[in-house]
Amino acid sequence: MPKMKTKKSATKRIKMSATGKLLRTQGGKSHINGYKPRARKRNLRGLTSVDDSNVKTVKRMMQV
């Protein structure tokens, strides 16, 4: 049986933290930003963890 291939789109969007949590970027800040307040765009910076309901699926996609 051949090896399972990693979903490259997942590896580009999601990374594993040192403690094993899956981290992702938040959406909603790539375009149509003119009307959004500074505070809203500032709060969308950085990483957030993947929801518990999706962890199993994402780990399977990333072959972790």
JOCOR-V329603 format. One record per residue. RES is the residue in one small letter. SS is DSSP state (~ for helix, > for strand, _ for the rest). NEAR is the number of other ideal C-beta (glycine too) atoms within 10 Angstrom. Layout:
RES_SS_NEAR ; RES_SS_NEAR
This chain:
m___3 ; p___4 ; k___6 ; m___9 ; k___7 ; t___12 ; k___15 ; k_~_10 ; s_~_9 ; a_~_19 ; t_~_13 ; k_~_8 ; r_~_15 ; i_>_20 ; k_>_14 ; m_>_13 ; s___10 ; a___5 ; t___5 ; g___8 ; k___12 ; l_>_19 ; l_>_14 ; r_>_16 ; t_>_14 ; q___11 ; g___7 ; g___11 ; k___15 ; s___8 ; h___6 ; i___8 ; n___12 ; g___5 ; y___6 ; k___12 ; p___8 ; r_~_8 ; a_~_8 ; r_~_12 ; k_~_12 ; r_~_10 ; n_~_11 ; l___16 ; r___9 ; g___9 ; l_>_14 ; t_>_10 ; s_>_11 ; v___17 ; d___10 ; d___7 ; s___7 ; n___13 ; v_~_14 ; k_~_9 ; t_~_11 ; v_~_17 ; k_~_16 ; r_~_12 ; m_~_18 ; m_~_17 ; q___12 ; v___13
